[in-house]
């Protein structure tokens, strides 16, 4: 008979898999909790100790780590014959999943708990089985329990071996990163030498940004939870746009907010007393650009809003919830992707704390820009002081500004964007374009800038369109001239000390 060594922490599906092995004439060897579980479920198994002659040592920390187990896993074809002649067991399959170290994501987990949940034997078993893939079938993923055990070719063995090595590599990296953080609680430098990204493929995408580019979706840590209520699955560009929309929506998770995105750029953002009001205010900012866009909401979408959404062409609508009537209305648009976000928006930003970009110079890694804006830290640098309403618009505009490409300019009033511009090569160019989009509505509005003003021309252009107040980081050598100009023109200016460049 063939032999299978099974040692699993997660018992999901293992009974059915063991029965399949029995049917395929496998003799099962197991140990510890797995052996007890199989026995309880009427699966015939040999306890590992009956092969090694040793019981579990030091409280179960040492169970499978024995020459009689690992020799039977690592032996090649000729060596297996020799082991059998000497009445040693040889194995044909290893099925292992590991202690769930990754589940300890909290910052203040006791070190004893972490160390206790570092798997040693399981990792060794997987690595041994994967190393000897020509003779051993190695199962490291519950999803592979459905493979045809009786007809496994070399290609399948290779795939399973690679998956096992990927699993142990990621597992070790997670442990190293977690312990680094635990041992260095005051360490603020995230760009440590051991930082690694391990990508697990979720699925292939139809194509990338363009049809001639191949693309796929991967998970490198944990991903948000969502549900498709209608339409095709996300495309590559849909995912980028939905991310851009949710990044802004999450800034206003506790109020009624609407965000409209086109090509990852916001073309309308607004808050409202009702969600319907927020939607209309956001749409009014730039209804032309909203055509074919992505819309995100912070609250439950009702039928009234849904009817407005189906009256125009949109790619994606995403919200924490939809009324039944709204969902049915949106389904009338066959190709409209309607997505219910199951992860709370308040938790959303915690899912991506780092950003990585691959360049010919190397991989760039940085913390995500999650710097909070506190009105208490504003510094009013002009003689004119902002009203409470102006402060609220300043906070709103500066939060939105963070999500545009630099040089970023946002003009806002009454908690809605009036004009937005980013990605220009000069700041005054962005100011002029944003003001042009506002038309005649700039009087009394706020202008937010992601970076400081390098010259007074920006202030003069804003004043010509009757902008009432400006919020900007400050820090330019031209600050005195800029502030003097704002004073001369009767404008309010506050500085934040926070820059929000985005390249």
Buried (B, 14 or more C-beta within 10 A) or exposed (E): EBBBBBBBBEBEEBBEBBBBBBEBEBBBBBBBBBBEBBEEEEBEBBBBBEBBEEEBEEEEEBBBBBEBBBBBBBBEEEBBEEBEEEEBBBBBBBBBBBBEBBEBEEEEBEEEEBEEBBBBBBBBBBBBBBBBBEBBBBBBBBEBBEBEBEEEEEEBBEBBBEBBBBBBBBBBBBBBBBBBEBEEEEEEEEEEEEBBEBEBEEEEBEBBEEEEEEBEBEEBBEBBEBEEBBBEEBBBBBBBBBBBBBBBBBBBBEBBBBBBBBEBBBBBBBBBEEBBBBBBBBBBBBEEBBEEBBBBBBBBBBBBBBBBBBEBEBBBBBBBBBBEBBBBBBBEBEEBBBBBBEBEBEEBBBBBEBEEEEEEEEEEBEEEBEEEBEBEEBEBBBEBEBEEEBBBBBBBBBBBBBBBBBBBBBBBBBBBBBBBBBBBEEBBBBBBBBBEBBEEBBEBBBBBBBBBBBBBBBBBBBBEBBBBBBBBBBBBEBBEBBBBBBBEBEBBBBBBEBBBEBE
